[in-house]
């Protein structure tokens, strides 16, 4: 539809919510040369965002940053209309609370210019569930990132029942243009794809801890020193294609298909008892000791940078020179609003 | 027990079975300076093993190889007694067939010198299930590797009901000494740890493909460009510890615990229908095109080498200089037996 902004003309984008995910998006958008307007009701949002951007900037400068990117080209607003003024795209990353998202979407729908697309970072809800209180449901689309959004290329794109095909196309094109690895889903599936897979593994880990079959440390090392070394190169399907030897996946399925009948996995999530919760928390605290949260972030970011350089993951898209039009001149003295 | 071989005196080990896993172990043992005696009934076992070692050697020389390692220090035997003559350790990697393993273990028990430990690469059976026909069950221990065993450091070690604690200790020490990342499990759990986790993810992927929710390509990219970029650094537990922000896993569990009740995962394995099988095979063939099997192996191996250098995974152990005693002089004119 001609009413959607033209991709190459967009210089300003809006992040609604500036937590770990929304703030990560803000850092990424800045690195891609945009001016970023942030809406967040927290009085410390600006301060936290400033720290997050500072922490992300070195990694961003290694991979996805365009020339002229300005880490100060952002402002925080508590007024939603102000935050979306002149914006070309809105990325919503509010807390995972369905009622909150519904109300926020209605508010966004009321203040956003016609044709502006709203992408949602939701990890658990479908757009059909969320866009119930809006007039222009056609412009609401899920664009689900992974933590940290400034480094992990994957974005899962899927519309709701009322999203227009044009809006879904537009947002897939937008993310691709800014260097993301887009998976466009044809159907709304709770959890999308990667989280469904990750969640299956996570629930199984919870069962094993709950049953005393493995510790937190063993769970983690079984992945980092085992299958986790393969997954950045070949996903689970190609990994097993290779495991089938020269006979590939066909041999694999024909040989190991019967083992699908074996009751390996405990496939219903366990009750999250206080004890299970506390055991897991203690295990994580032990496993990370003496590294601080910042140490872990630094370690992860350095690792992902090196890994993405190694695998080329998302770099083909990011390597395309951005149109000069997407690298707006910095607005001097941008109105940081760190209230 | 004093009857087990002294680790530093071992110069020869035996691989029972020379398929992808057994052959991978053989390549690894060679790189660690051992003379390797291989039992395999296939007339082409020697030829296949020779190709496998040639393919693995460059990657091995980047990471785990000790000085004096000789890629020709192996021989193939069709007689089991001959294959275990003078051996200090036996790694069994026969096909996953319970009856076959039971018979093979009885045969091994009869021909191995007293005190020699037998480790099994089984990925699906417990030692209690397998060691039913042997006289000396105490020396049979699971040592479960990951493909390719010459690059992935993880080995899961667990005894059966009748395995002696000494044998379990011995084999854990042996693998650690040769540079492996050992997880010693206290309880026999079908699928051990990493495969339980990997299998949960795999079953979920099968469901999504079966239900038309995702393609093979989407499943793989959702991992390689998403969570797969984190798992070589932080396993699933520390990943979510980080996802909880500065509040860590406690915040994560308290905030997202309720979502465990949501019915995301389809937690029973789907029927492996002919159509599902064929769809998956076709998807893998498409995804790998035009790369050959060898291309994929080369790609994976180069990636894992770079990754392990990056994460240090398994390198601390491997970096310890091997005792000169573990680097035996090459037996000149070793009796390759490529029948």
Boltz contact constraints between the chains, C-beta under 6 A:
constraints:
  - contact:
      token1: [A, 20]
      token2: [B, 245]
      max_distance: 6.0
  - contact:
      token1: [A, 124]
      token2: [B, 259]
      max_distance: 6.0
  - contact:
      token1: [A, 146]
      token2: [B, 226]
      max_distance: 6.0
  - contact:
      token1: [A, 147]
      token2: [B, 243]
      max_distance: 6.0
  - contact:
      token1: [A, 152]
      token2: [B, 226]
      max_distance: 6.0
  - contact:
      token1: [A, 152]
      token2: [B, 229]
      max_distance: 6.0
  - contact:
      token1: [A, 153]
      token2: [B, 225]
      max_distance: 6.0
  - contact:
      token1: [A, 154]
      token2: [B, 225]
      max_distance: 6.0
  - contact:
      token1: [A, 154]
      token2: [B, 226]
      max_distance: 6.0
  - contact:
      token1: [A, 181]
      token2: [B, 225]
      max_distance: 6.0
  - contact:
      token1: [A, 183]
      token2: [B, 218]
      max_distance: 6.0
  - contact:
      token1: [A, 183]
      token2: [B, 222]
      max_distance: 6.0
  - contact:
      token1: [A, 189]
      token2: [B, 213]
      max_distance: 6.0
  - contact:
      token1: [A, 190]
      token2: [B, 264]
      max_distance: 6.0
  - contact:
      token1: [A, 191]
      token2: [B, 264]
      max_distance: 6.0
  - contact:
      token1: [A, 193]
      token2: [B, 214]
      max_distance: 6.0
  - contact:
      token1: [A, 193]
      token2: [B, 218]
      max_distance: 6.0
  - contact:
      token1: [A, 193]
      token2: [B, 222]
      max_distance: 6.0
  - contact:
      token1: [A, 194]
      token2: [B, 222]
      max_distance: 6.0
  - contact:
      token1: [A, 194]
      token2: [B, 226]
      max_distance: 6.0
  - contact:
      token1: [A, 194]
      token2: [B, 227]
      max_distance: 6.0
  - contact:
      token1: [A, 196]
      token2: [B, 204]
      max_distance: 6.0
  - contact:
      token1: [A, 196]
      token2: [B, 264]
      max_distance: 6.0
  - contact:
      token1: [A, 197]
      token2: [B, 201]
      max_distance: 6.0
  - contact:
      token1: [A, 197]
      token2: [B, 204]
      max_distance: 6.0
  - contact:
      token1: [A, 198]
      token2: [B, 227]
      max_distance: 6.0
  - contact:
      token1: [A, 199]
      token2: [B, 264]
      max_distance: 6.0
  - contact:
      token1: [A, 199]
      token2: [B, 265]
      max_distance: 6.0
  - contact:
      token1: [A, 200]
      token2: [B, 200]
      max_distance: 6.0
  - contact:
      token1: [A, 200]
      token2: [B, 201]
      max_distance: 6.0
  - contact:
      token1: [A, 200]
      token2: [B, 204]
      max_distance: 6.0
  - contact:
      token1: [A, 200]
      token2: [B, 265]
      max_distance: 6.0
  - contact:
      token1: [A, 201]
      token2: [B, 197]
      max_distance: 6.0
  - contact:
      token1: [A, 201]
      token2: [B, 200]
      max_distance: 6.0
  - contact:
      token1: [A, 201]
      token2: [B, 201]
      max_distance: 6.0
  - contact:
      token1: [A, 201]
      token2: [B, 236]
      max_distance: 6.0
  - contact:
      token1: [A, 202]
      token2: [B, 236]
      max_distance: 6.0
  - contact:
      token1: [A, 204]
      token2: [B, 196]
      max_distance: 6.0
  - contact:
      token1: [A, 204]
      token2: [B, 197]
      max_distance: 6.0
  - contact:
      token1: [A, 204]
      token2: [B, 200]
      max_distance: 6.0
  - contact:
      token1: [A, 205]
      token2: [B, 236]
      max_distance: 6.0
  - contact:
      token1: [A, 213]
      token2: [B, 187]
      max_distance: 6.0
  - contact:
      token1: [A, 213]
      token2: [B, 189]
      max_distance: 6.0
  - contact:
      token1: [A, 214]
      token2: [B, 193]
      max_distance: 6.0
  - contact:
      token1: [A, 216]
      token2: [B, 237]
      max_distance: 6.0
  - contact:
      token1: [A, 218]
      token2: [B, 183]
      max_distance: 6.0
  - contact:
      token1: [A, 218]
      token2: [B, 193]
      max_distance: 6.0
  - contact:
      token1: [A, 219]
      token2: [B, 235]
      max_distance: 6.0
  - contact:
      token1: [A, 219]
      token2: [B, 237]
      max_distance: 6.0
  - contact:
      token1: [A, 220]
      token2: [B, 235]
      max_distance: 6.0
  - contact:
      token1: [A, 220]
      token2: [B, 237]
      max_distance: 6.0
  - contact:
      token1: [A, 220]
      token2: [B, 238]
      max_distance: 6.0
  - contact:
      token1: [A, 222]
      token2: [B, 183]
      max_distance: 6.0
  - contact:
      token1: [A, 222]
      token2: [B, 193]
      max_distance: 6.0
  - contact:
      token1: [A, 222]
      token2: [B, 194]
      max_distance: 6.0
  - contact:
      token1: [A, 223]
      token2: [B, 231]
      max_distance: 6.0
  - contact:
      token1: [A, 223]
      token2: [B, 235]
      max_distance: 6.0
  - contact:
      token1: [A, 224]
      token2: [B, 232]
      max_distance: 6.0
  - contact:
      token1: [A, 224]
      token2: [B, 235]
      max_distance: 6.0
  - contact:
      token1: [A, 225]
      token2: [B, 153]
      max_distance: 6.0
  - contact:
      token1: [A, 225]
      token2: [B, 154]
      max_distance: 6.0
  - contact:
      token1: [A, 225]
      token2: [B, 181]
      max_distance: 6.0
  - contact:
      token1: [A, 225]
      token2: [B, 313]
      max_distance: 6.0
  - contact:
      token1: [A, 225]
      token2: [B, 314]
      max_distance: 6.0
  - contact:
      token1: [A, 226]
      token2: [B, 146]
      max_distance: 6.0
  - contact:
      token1: [A, 226]
      token2: [B, 152]
      max_distance: 6.0
  - contact:
      token1: [A, 226]
      token2: [B, 154]
      max_distance: 6.0
  - contact:
      token1: [A, 226]
      token2: [B, 194]
      max_distance: 6.0
  - contact:
      token1: [A, 227]
      token2: [B, 194]
      max_distance: 6.0
  - contact:
      token1: [A, 227]
      token2: [B, 198]
      max_distance: 6.0
  - contact:
      token1: [A, 228]
      token2: [B, 231]
      max_distance: 6.0
  - contact:
      token1: [A, 228]
      token2: [B, 232]
      max_distance: 6.0
  - contact:
      token1: [A, 229]
      token2: [B, 152]
      max_distance: 6.0
  - contact:
      token1: [A, 229]
      token2: [B, 232]
      max_distance: 6.0
  - contact:
      token1: [A, 229]
      token2: [B, 304]
      max_distance: 6.0
  - contact:
      token1: [A, 229]
      token2: [B, 307]
      max_distance: 6.0
  - contact:
      token1: [A, 231]
      token2: [B, 223]
      max_distance: 6.0
  - contact:
      token1: [A, 231]
      token2: [B, 228]
      max_distance: 6.0
  - contact:
      token1: [A, 231]
      token2: [B, 231]
      max_distance: 6.0
  - contact:
      token1: [A, 232]
      token2: [B, 224]
      max_distance: 6.0
  - contact:
      token1: [A, 232]
      token2: [B, 228]
      max_distance: 6.0
  - contact:
      token1: [A, 232]
      token2: [B, 229]
      max_distance: 6.0
  - contact:
      token1: [A, 233]
      token2: [B, 300]
      max_distance: 6.0
  - contact:
      token1: [A, 233]
      token2: [B, 303]
      max_distance: 6.0
  - contact:
      token1: [A, 235]
      token2: [B, 219]
      max_distance: 6.0
  - contact:
      token1: [A, 235]
      token2: [B, 220]
      max_distance: 6.0
  - contact:
      token1: [A, 235]
      token2: [B, 223]
      max_distance: 6.0
  - contact:
      token1: [A, 235]
      token2: [B, 224]
      max_distance: 6.0
  - contact:
      token1: [A, 236]
      token2: [B, 201]
      max_distance: 6.0
  - contact:
      token1: [A, 236]
      token2: [B, 202]
      max_distance: 6.0
  - contact:
      token1: [A, 236]
      token2: [B, 205]
      max_distance: 6.0
  - contact:
      token1: [A, 237]
      token2: [B, 216]
      max_distance: 6.0
  - contact:
      token1: [A, 237]
      token2: [B, 219]
      max_distance: 6.0
  - contact:
      token1: [A, 237]
      token2: [B, 220]
      max_distance: 6.0
  - contact:
      token1: [A, 237]
      token2: [B, 284]
      max_distance: 6.0
  - contact:
      token1: [A, 238]
      token2: [B, 220]
      max_distance: 6.0
  - contact:
      token1: [A, 238]
      token2: [B, 287]
      max_distance: 6.0
  - contact:
      token1: [A, 241]
      token2: [B, 284]
      max_distance: 6.0
  - contact:
      token1: [A, 242]
      token2: [B, 296]
      max_distance: 6.0
  - contact:
      token1: [A, 243]
      token2: [B, 147]
      max_distance: 6.0
  - contact:
      token1: [A, 245]
      token2: [B, 20]
      max_distance: 6.0
  - contact:
      token1: [A, 246]
      token2: [B, 293]
      max_distance: 6.0
  - contact:
      token1: [A, 249]
      token2: [B, 280]
      max_distance: 6.0
  - contact:
      token1: [A, 249]
      token2: [B, 281]
      max_distance: 6.0
  - contact:
      token1: [A, 249]
      token2: [B, 284]
      max_distance: 6.0
  - contact:
      token1: [A, 250]
      token2: [B, 281]
      max_distance: 6.0
  - contact:
      token1: [A, 253]
      token2: [B, 277]
      max_distance: 6.0
  - contact:
      token1: [A, 257]
      token2: [B, 272]
      max_distance: 6.0
  - contact:
      token1: [A, 259]
      token2: [B, 124]
      max_distance: 6.0
  - contact:
      token1: [A, 260]
      token2: [B, 269]
      max_distance: 6.0
  - contact:
      token1: [A, 260]
      token2: [B, 272]
      max_distance: 6.0
  - contact:
      token1: [A, 264]
      token2: [B, 190]
      max_distance: 6.0
  - contact:
      token1: [A, 264]
      token2: [B, 191]
      max_distance: 6.0
  - contact:
      token1: [A, 264]
      token2: [B, 196]
      max_distance: 6.0
  - contact:
      token1: [A, 264]
      token2: [B, 199]
      max_distance: 6.0
  - contact:
      token1: [A, 265]
      token2: [B, 199]
      max_distance: 6.0
  - contact:
      token1: [A, 265]
      token2: [B, 200]
      max_distance: 6.0
  - contact:
      token1: [A, 267]
      token2: [B, 267]
      max_distance: 6.0
  - contact:
      token1: [A, 267]
      token2: [B, 268]
      max_distance: 6.0
  - contact:
      token1: [A, 268]
      token2: [B, 267]
      max_distance: 6.0
  - contact:
      token1: [A, 269]
      token2: [B, 260]
      max_distance: 6.0
  - contact:
      token1: [A, 272]
      token2: [B, 257]
      max_distance: 6.0
  - contact:
      token1: [A, 272]
      token2: [B, 260]
      max_distance: 6.0
  - contact:
      token1: [A, 277]
      token2: [B, 253]
      max_distance: 6.0
  - contact:
      token1: [A, 280]
      token2: [B, 249]
      max_distance: 6.0
  - contact:
      token1: [A, 281]
      token2: [B, 249]
      max_distance: 6.0
  - contact:
      token1: [A, 281]
      token2: [B, 250]
      max_distance: 6.0
  - contact:
      token1: [A, 284]
      token2: [B, 237]
      max_distance: 6.0
  - contact:
      token1: [A, 284]
      token2: [B, 241]
      max_distance: 6.0
  - contact:
      token1: [A, 284]
      token2: [B, 249]
      max_distance: 6.0
  - contact:
      token1: [A, 287]
      token2: [B, 238]
      max_distance: 6.0
  - contact:
      token1: [A, 293]
      token2: [B, 246]
      max_distance: 6.0
  - contact:
      token1: [A, 296]
      token2: [B, 242]
      max_distance: 6.0
  - contact:
      token1: [A, 300]
      token2: [B, 233]
      max_distance: 6.0
  - contact:
      token1: [A, 303]
      token2: [B, 233]
      max_distance: 6.0
  - contact:
      token1: [A, 304]
      token2: [B, 229]
      max_distance: 6.0
  - contact:
      token1: [A, 306]
      token2: [B, 310]
      max_distance: 6.0
  - contact:
      token1: [A, 307]
      token2: [B, 229]
      max_distance: 6.0
  - contact:
      token1: [A, 310]
      token2: [B, 306]
      max_distance: 6.0
  - contact:
      token1: [A, 313]
      token2: [B, 225]
      max_distance: 6.0
  - contact:
      token1: [A, 314]
      token2: [B, 225]
      max_distance: 6.0
